[in-house]
Amino acid sequence: MKQILTAKAGDVLIGGGNPIVVQTMCNTHTSDVEATVAQCVRLHDLGAQMIRITVPGQSDVEHIRKIKDSLLALGVTTPIVADIHFSSQTAISVAPYVEKVRINPGNFHKDHEEAKKQFARLIQICKENGTAIRVGINHGSLGDYITNLYGNTPEAMAKAAMEWLGMCIKEDFLNVVVSLKSSNTVVMVEAYRRLARAMEEEGHIFPLHVGVTEAGNGDSGRMKSCVGISTLLSEGIGDTVRVSLTEDPADELPAAKYLSMRYGRKIVSSLTSLTINGRKAVASYDSPSWETLLFDVSCDFGKRLLDRDLDELELTGQYVDDSGKKVRIKESGAGTYLVDELMQATRRKFYRTEYIACPGCGRTMYDLQKALEEVKSKTSHLKDTVIAVMGCIVNGPGEMADADWGYVGEGNNKVSIYKGKIPLLRHVPQEEAVDRLLELIEKGSVS
């Protein structure tokens, strides 16, 4: 008999037909308790229904306890999710102080059987404390056990998730959410679809956290996120969302709230007419803002392009700019720009450099947003090139699976530069790193 499950993090219910939950993540240093509390309060006030905070190590468990106590004293009961990389002991130590723990059990230990033992201990602690778990598996950080069997593929991501979920079922612990994120929308959508089918066949339907990881920033980051997330939500796949942008965490919330409301059937697109002739669509919009137009176009046509139901798109109509002026979409060039960005987001055509960039968190030891803008300004002329700008060495090399080149923060204003997953330069001063990256790219394109 099929069982549709609901996870509970504090007072927030995830899945089981409940409204889509909007979440984001702090980018303050966890050790700076005052700054992290202030950011949590601001994010709560802006509509975040769940807030994730990194816990880099054991010493930060006490910081999390203080952050949680301070928030409760201020009347902020938004559930806190502890983000853990690698250390099961840190996850076990912090679980009593938070409403949810995000982990990838496959990274607990190189020996798979030992990883399973450590995950079983975490399950027991979370069961005792009423703490939910998110099994968060990212493309590029699967671990040797699963990639040796299935490669670094959507199938491997779904298989890995099902194994950990099987352990949860065996331990009678069902307060679980699952995510299978990738910076590649095609990989991300296929992984979630495979997992949804596998859970349906197995009979336990766990709630899903959906998002495009390392989406970058600006219009491209928003469109890539909306394409991947909306494709799944339109199919009934997804119960909580995060739009990961290399910007202030508050900037993630408008797109996430739009997605939650649209697929909660509370808003409709500004699309006024649509003509489809063969594999080409002509769409007209009357949009109240540039942001709304960007979101609507991404959600109206992202799935069709990802699934290759369409090959061409033409946009007409108008939108209202920030000054209140109505702008013609086609005549202003906005239509061509949006179609190009949408084609890139759906991996149908690359018209510019593709950037993978994590949003940053308490592990980031340099100005990630500034670095991304500098990298973009000096490499935007490159074609058919994917560059990753990652905040830290912990998950950077593993999660930039699609990148040709990587710019990864080490801390202490130093950067490592990668070609694929191979580090070519380490300990490069941050002020020199972008130029060194460009030199290596240009040298590589000539050789």
C-alpha positions as CSV (number, residue, x, y, z in Angstrom):
1,M,0.0,0.0,0.0
2,K,1.4,3.4,-1.0
3,Q,2.2,5.8,1.9
4,I,2.5,9.5,1.2
5,L,4.7,10.9,4.0
6,T,4.8,14.2,5.7
7,A,8.0,15.5,7.4
8,K,7.9,17.9,10.3
9,A,10.5,20.5,11.1
10,G,9.3,22.5,14.1
11,D,5.8,23.7,13.3
12,V,6.4,23.4,9.5
13,L,4.9,20.5,7.6
14,I,6.6,19.3,4.4
15,G,4.8,17.2,1.9
16,G,1.6,15.2,2.3
17,G,-0.3,17.9,0.3
18,N,0.8,20.8,2.5
19,P,1.7,24.1,0.8
20,I,5.2,24.3,-0.8
21,V,7.7,25.5,1.8
22,V,10.1,28.4,1.0
23,Q,13.6,28.3,2.4
24,T,17.0,29.9,2.1
25,M,20.4,29.7,3.7
26,C,22.5,32.1,5.8
27,N,25.8,33.3,4.3
28,T,27.2,34.7,7.6
29,H,29.9,32.9,9.5
30,T,28.2,30.7,12.0
31,S,30.8,31.7,14.7
32,D,29.5,35.3,14.4
33,V,26.4,34.6,16.4
34,E,25.1,38.2,16.4
35,A,25.3,38.6,12.6
36,T,23.7,35.2,12.0
37,V,20.8,35.9,14.3
38,A,20.3,39.3,12.6
39,Q,20.3,37.7,9.2
40,C,17.8,35.0,10.3
41,V,15.5,37.6,11.7
42,R,15.6,39.6,8.4
43,L,15.0,36.4,6.4
44,H,12.1,35.4,8.6
45,D,10.6,38.9,8.2
46,L,10.9,38.6,4.4
47,G,9.0,35.3,4.3
48,A,11.5,32.5,4.7
49,Q,9.7,29.5,6.2
50,M,12.9,27.6,6.9
51,I,16.5,28.8,7.3
52,R,19.7,26.7,6.8
53,I,22.9,27.4,8.6
54,T,26.2,25.7,8.0
55,V,27.9,23.8,10.8
56,P,31.5,23.4,9.7
57,G,32.7,21.5,12.8
58,Q,32.2,20.6,16.4
59,S,33.1,24.0,17.6
60,D,30.2,25.5,15.8
61,V,27.6,23.3,17.6
62,E,27.7,25.7,20.6
63,H,27.3,28.6,18.2
64,I,24.1,27.0,16.7
65,R,22.7,26.5,20.2
66,K,23.3,30.2,21.0
67,I,21.8,31.3,17.7
68,K,18.7,29.1,18.3
69,D,18.3,30.4,21.9
70,S,18.6,34.0,20.7
71,L,16.0,33.5,18.0
72,L,13.5,32.0,20.3
73,A,14.0,34.8,22.8
74,L,13.1,37.2,19.9
75,G,10.0,35.2,19.1
76,V,11.4,33.8,15.9
77,T,10.4,30.2,15.6
78,T,11.4,29.6,12.0
79,P,12.9,26.1,11.8
80,I,16.7,26.0,11.6
81,V,18.4,23.4,9.4
82,A,21.9,22.5,10.3
83,D,24.0,21.9,7.1
84,I,26.7,19.3,7.6
85,H,29.4,18.1,5.3
86,F,31.2,14.8,6.0
87,S,31.2,14.7,9.8
88,S,28.5,12.4,11.3
89,Q,29.6,13.3,14.8
90,T,28.9,17.0,14.1
91,A,25.5,16.1,12.8
92,I,24.8,14.0,15.9
93,S,26.0,16.7,18.3
94,V,23.9,19.5,16.7
95,A,20.7,17.5,16.1
96,P,19.2,18.2,19.5
97,Y,19.4,22.0,18.9
98,V,17.8,22.3,15.5
99,E,14.6,21.2,13.7
100,K,16.3,19.5,10.8
101,V,19.7,18.2,9.8
102,R,20.9,18.2,6.1
103,I,23.5,15.5,5.4
104,N,24.8,13.3,2.6
105,P,25.3,10.0,4.4
106,G,27.5,8.7,1.6
107,N,30.2,11.3,2.5
108,F,30.4,10.2,6.2
109,H,33.1,7.7,5.4
110,K,34.9,6.3,2.4
111,D,34.0,2.8,3.5
112,H,30.3,2.4,2.7
113,E,29.5,0.0,5.5
114,E,31.0,2.4,8.0
115,A,29.0,5.3,6.5
116,K,25.9,3.2,7.0
117,K,26.7,2.6,10.7
118,Q,27.3,6.3,11.2
119,F,24.0,7.2,9.5
120,A,22.2,4.7,11.7
121,R,23.5,6.5,14.8
122,L,22.3,9.8,13.5
123,I,18.9,8.4,12.8
124,Q,18.6,7.2,16.4
125,I,19.6,10.7,17.8
126,C,17.1,12.5,15.4
127,K,14.4,10.0,16.4
128,E,15.0,10.7,20.1
129,N,14.9,14.5,19.6
130,G,12.2,14.9,17.0
131,T,14.6,16.2,14.5
132,A,14.0,15.8,10.8
133,I,16.7,14.7,8.3
134,R,17.3,15.9,4.8
135,V,19.2,13.4,2.8
136,G,20.9,15.8,0.4
137,I,22.7,14.2,-2.6
138,N,24.4,16.5,-5.1
139,H,25.6,15.7,-8.6
140,G,29.4,15.4,-8.4
141,S,29.6,14.5,-4.7
142,L,28.1,11.0,-4.6
143,G,31.0,9.0,-3.2
144,D,33.0,6.2,-4.8
145,Y,30.7,3.4,-3.8
146,I,27.8,4.5,-5.9
147,T,29.7,6.0,-8.8
148,N,31.7,2.8,-9.2
149,L,28.4,1.1,-9.8
150,Y,26.4,3.6,-11.8
151,G,28.8,6.5,-12.7
152,N,28.2,10.1,-11.9
153,T,24.7,10.0,-13.4
154,P,21.0,10.8,-12.5
155,E,20.5,7.1,-12.1
156,A,23.3,7.0,-9.5
157,M,21.8,9.9,-7.6
158,A,18.4,8.2,-7.4
159,K,19.9,4.9,-6.5
160,A,21.9,6.4,-3.7
161,A,18.9,8.2,-2.3
162,M,16.8,5.1,-2.3
163,E,19.4,3.1,-0.4
164,W,19.5,5.7,2.4
165,L,15.7,5.9,2.4
166,G,15.6,2.2,2.8
167,M,17.7,2.5,5.9
168,C,15.3,5.1,7.3
169,I,12.3,2.8,6.6
170,K,14.1,-0.1,8.2
171,E,14.8,2.0,11.3
172,D,11.1,3.2,11.4
173,F,12.3,6.8,10.9
174,L,10.1,8.5,8.4
175,N,10.7,12.2,9.3
176,V,12.8,12.6,6.2
177,V,13.1,14.9,3.2
178,V,15.2,14.1,0.1
179,S,17.0,16.3,-2.4
180,L,19.0,15.5,-5.6
181,K,20.5,18.7,-6.8
182,S,22.7,19.6,-9.8
183,S,23.8,22.8,-11.5
184,N,22.7,21.1,-14.8
185,T,18.9,21.4,-15.2
186,V,18.8,18.3,-17.4
187,V,20.6,16.2,-14.9
188,M,18.6,17.6,-12.0
189,V,15.2,17.0,-13.5
190,E,16.0,13.5,-14.7
191,A,17.4,12.6,-11.2
192,Y,14.2,13.7,-9.4
193,R,12.0,12.0,-12.0
194,R,13.8,8.8,-11.4
195,L,13.6,9.1,-7.7
196,A,9.9,9.9,-7.8
197,R,9.2,6.8,-9.9
198,A,11.4,4.7,-7.6
199,M,9.6,5.9,-4.4
200,E,6.2,5.3,-6.1
201,E,7.2,1.7,-6.9
202,E,8.6,1.1,-3.4
203,G,5.5,2.5,-1.7
204,H,6.9,5.2,0.6
205,I,6.6,8.7,-1.0
206,F,9.0,10.9,1.0
207,P,8.8,14.7,0.6
208,L,11.2,16.3,-1.8
209,H,13.3,19.4,-1.5
210,V,13.9,20.7,-5.0
211,G,16.4,23.2,-6.3
212,V,19.2,23.9,-8.9
213,T,22.4,24.0,-7.0
214,E,25.1,26.6,-7.8
215,A,22.8,28.4,-10.2
216,G,24.9,31.6,-10.2
217,N,23.4,35.1,-10.0
218,G,21.4,37.7,-11.9
219,D,18.8,36.9,-14.5
220,S,20.6,33.7,-15.5
221,G,20.6,32.3,-12.0
222,R,16.9,33.0,-11.5
223,M,16.0,31.6,-14.9
224,K,18.0,28.4,-14.4
225,S,16.4,27.9,-11.0
226,C,12.9,28.6,-12.3
227,V,13.4,26.2,-15.2
228,G,14.5,23.2,-13.1
229,I,12.1,23.8,-10.2
230,S,9.0,24.6,-12.2
231,T,9.5,21.6,-14.4
232,L,9.3,19.3,-11.4
233,L,6.6,21.2,-9.5
234,S,4.4,21.2,-12.7
235,E,4.6,17.4,-12.5
236,G,3.7,17.3,-8.8
237,I,7.3,16.6,-7.8
238,G,8.5,18.8,-5.0
239,D,7.4,20.0,-1.5
240,T,9.9,22.6,-0.5
241,V,12.1,24.8,-2.6
242,R,15.3,26.9,-2.5
243,V,16.5,29.2,-5.2
244,S,20.3,29.2,-4.7
245,L,21.8,32.5,-5.8
246,T,25.3,33.9,-5.4
247,E,23.7,37.0,-3.8
248,D,22.3,38.2,-0.5
249,P,20.1,35.3,0.7
250,A,17.1,37.7,0.8
251,D,17.4,38.0,-3.0
252,E,16.5,34.3,-3.3
253,L,13.1,34.7,-1.7
254,P,11.1,36.5,-4.5
255,A,11.7,33.7,-7.0
256,A,11.1,31.0,-4.4
257,K,7.9,32.6,-3.2
258,Y,6.7,33.0,-6.8
259,L,7.3,29.3,-7.5
260,S,5.5,28.3,-4.3
261,M,2.5,30.5,-5.1
262,R,2.3,29.6,-8.8
263,Y,2.3,25.9,-8.2
264,G,0.0,26.4,-5.2
265,R,-2.4,27.8,-7.8
266,K,-2.4,31.2,-6.2
267,I,-1.0,33.2,-9.2
268,V,-1.2,32.8,-12.9
269,S,1.2,33.8,-15.7
270,S,1.1,37.2,-17.5
271,L,1.0,35.3,-20.8
272,T,-1.8,36.7,-22.9
273,S,-1.6,34.6,-26.1
274,L,0.2,31.6,-27.4
275,T,0.5,30.3,-30.9
276,I,2.4,27.0,-31.6
277,N,3.2,26.1,-35.2
278,G,5.1,22.9,-35.4
279,R,8.0,23.1,-33.0
280,K,8.0,26.9,-32.7
281,A,6.0,29.0,-30.2
282,V,5.1,32.7,-30.4
283,A,4.1,34.0,-27.0
284,S,2.7,37.5,-26.0
285,Y,2.9,38.9,-22.5
286,D,1.5,41.8,-20.6
287,S,3.7,41.8,-17.6
288,P,3.7,44.1,-14.6
289,S,7.5,44.0,-14.1
290,W,10.7,42.6,-15.6
291,E,11.0,40.2,-12.7
292,T,7.6,38.8,-13.3
293,L,8.2,38.5,-17.0
294,L,11.5,36.6,-16.4
295,F,9.8,34.2,-13.9
296,D,6.7,33.6,-16.2
297,V,8.8,32.9,-19.4
298,S,11.0,30.5,-17.5
299,C,8.1,28.6,-16.1
300,D,5.9,28.7,-19.2
301,F,8.5,27.3,-21.5
302,G,11.3,25.8,-19.4
303,K,9.7,22.3,-19.3
304,R,8.8,22.4,-23.0
305,L,12.4,23.2,-24.0
306,L,13.9,20.7,-21.5
307,D,11.7,18.0,-22.8
308,R,12.3,19.0,-26.4
309,D,8.7,19.6,-27.2
310,L,9.7,22.9,-28.7
311,D,12.8,24.1,-30.6
312,E,12.1,27.8,-31.1
313,L,10.4,30.6,-29.1
314,E,9.6,34.1,-30.0
315,L,8.4,36.6,-27.4
316,T,6.2,39.7,-28.0
317,G,4.1,42.0,-25.9
318,Q,5.2,44.3,-23.1
319,Y,6.4,44.7,-19.6
320,V,6.6,47.6,-17.1
321,D,10.2,48.7,-16.2
322,D,11.3,50.1,-12.8
323,S,10.4,53.6,-13.8
324,G,6.8,52.6,-14.6
325,K,7.3,52.8,-18.4
326,K,5.9,50.2,-20.7
327,V,8.6,48.5,-22.8
328,R,7.9,46.5,-25.9
329,I,9.5,43.1,-25.5
330,K,10.4,42.3,-29.1
331,E,11.5,45.8,-30.2
332,S,13.7,46.5,-27.1
333,G,15.7,43.3,-27.6
334,A,14.4,41.8,-24.4
335,G,12.7,39.0,-26.2
336,T,15.9,37.8,-27.9
337,Y,17.8,38.1,-24.6
338,L,15.3,36.1,-22.6
339,V,15.1,33.4,-25.3
340,D,18.9,33.1,-25.4
341,E,19.0,32.8,-21.6
342,L,16.2,30.3,-21.6
343,M,17.9,28.2,-24.2
344,Q,21.1,28.2,-22.1
345,A,19.2,27.4,-18.9
346,T,17.6,24.4,-20.6
347,R,21.0,23.3,-22.1
348,R,19.6,23.7,-25.7
349,K,22.1,26.3,-26.9
350,F,25.1,28.0,-25.3
351,Y,25.3,31.6,-26.5
352,R,27.8,32.7,-23.8
353,T,30.0,31.4,-21.0
354,E,28.2,29.2,-18.6
355,Y,28.8,30.0,-14.9
356,I,28.3,27.6,-12.0
357,A,28.5,29.4,-8.7
358,C,27.5,28.4,-5.2
359,P,25.6,30.9,-3.1
360,G,28.1,31.0,-0.3
361,C,27.6,30.2,3.4
362,G,29.5,30.2,6.7
363,R,32.3,28.1,5.1
364,T,33.1,30.8,2.5
365,M,36.3,32.6,3.4
366,Y,36.4,35.3,0.7
367,D,34.1,37.7,-1.1
368,L,32.4,35.2,-3.4
369,Q,29.9,37.6,-4.9
370,K,32.7,40.1,-5.9
371,A,34.8,37.2,-7.2
372,L,32.0,35.9,-9.4
373,E,31.4,39.4,-10.9
374,E,35.1,39.7,-11.6
375,V,35.3,36.3,-13.2
376,K,32.3,37.1,-15.4
377,S,33.7,40.5,-16.5
378,K,36.9,38.9,-17.7
379,T,35.6,35.7,-19.2
380,S,32.2,36.6,-20.7
381,H,33.7,36.6,-24.2
382,L,34.4,32.9,-24.1
383,K,32.1,30.5,-25.9
384,D,31.3,26.9,-25.1
385,T,33.1,27.2,-21.7
386,V,31.8,26.3,-18.3
387,I,33.4,28.0,-15.3
388,A,32.7,27.3,-11.7
389,V,33.2,29.8,-8.9
390,M,33.0,28.0,-5.6
391,G,33.1,29.3,-2.0
392,C,35.2,26.7,-0.3
393,I,37.3,23.6,-0.7
394,V,34.8,21.4,1.2
395,N,32.3,20.9,-1.6
396,G,33.7,23.0,-4.4
397,P,35.8,20.4,-6.4
398,G,33.1,17.7,-6.0
399,E,30.1,19.7,-6.9
400,M,31.4,21.6,-10.0
401,A,30.9,18.3,-11.9
402,D,30.0,20.0,-15.2
403,A,32.7,22.7,-15.2
404,D,35.6,23.0,-17.6
405,W,37.4,25.3,-15.1
406,G,37.1,26.0,-11.4
407,Y,37.9,28.9,-9.1
408,V,37.7,27.6,-5.6
409,G,38.3,29.5,-2.4
410,E,40.8,28.1,0.1
411,G,40.5,30.7,2.8
412,N,43.1,33.3,3.9
413,N,42.5,35.2,0.6
414,K,43.9,32.3,-1.4
415,V,42.3,30.5,-4.4
416,S,42.8,27.1,-6.1
417,I,42.3,26.9,-9.9
418,Y,41.1,23.7,-11.4
419,K,40.8,22.3,-14.9
420,G,37.9,19.9,-14.5
421,K,38.6,18.2,-11.2
422,I,42.4,18.6,-11.4
423,P,44.0,21.4,-9.4
424,L,46.5,23.2,-11.6
425,L,47.4,26.0,-9.2
426,R,47.0,26.3,-5.4
427,H,47.4,29.1,-2.9
428,V,47.0,31.8,-5.6
429,P,46.5,35.3,-4.0
430,Q,42.9,36.3,-4.6
431,E,43.9,39.6,-6.3
432,E,45.8,37.6,-8.9
433,A,43.5,34.6,-9.2
434,V,41.1,35.8,-12.0
435,D,44.0,36.8,-14.3
436,R,45.7,33.5,-13.7
437,L,42.5,31.7,-14.5
438,L,42.1,33.6,-17.7
439,E,45.8,32.9,-18.7
440,L,45.2,29.1,-18.2
441,I,42.0,29.2,-20.2
442,E,43.6,31.0,-23.1
443,K,46.6,28.8,-23.0
444,G,44.4,25.7,-23.0
445,S,42.3,27.0,-25.9
446,V,45.4,27.4,-28.0
447,S,47.1,24.1,-27.2
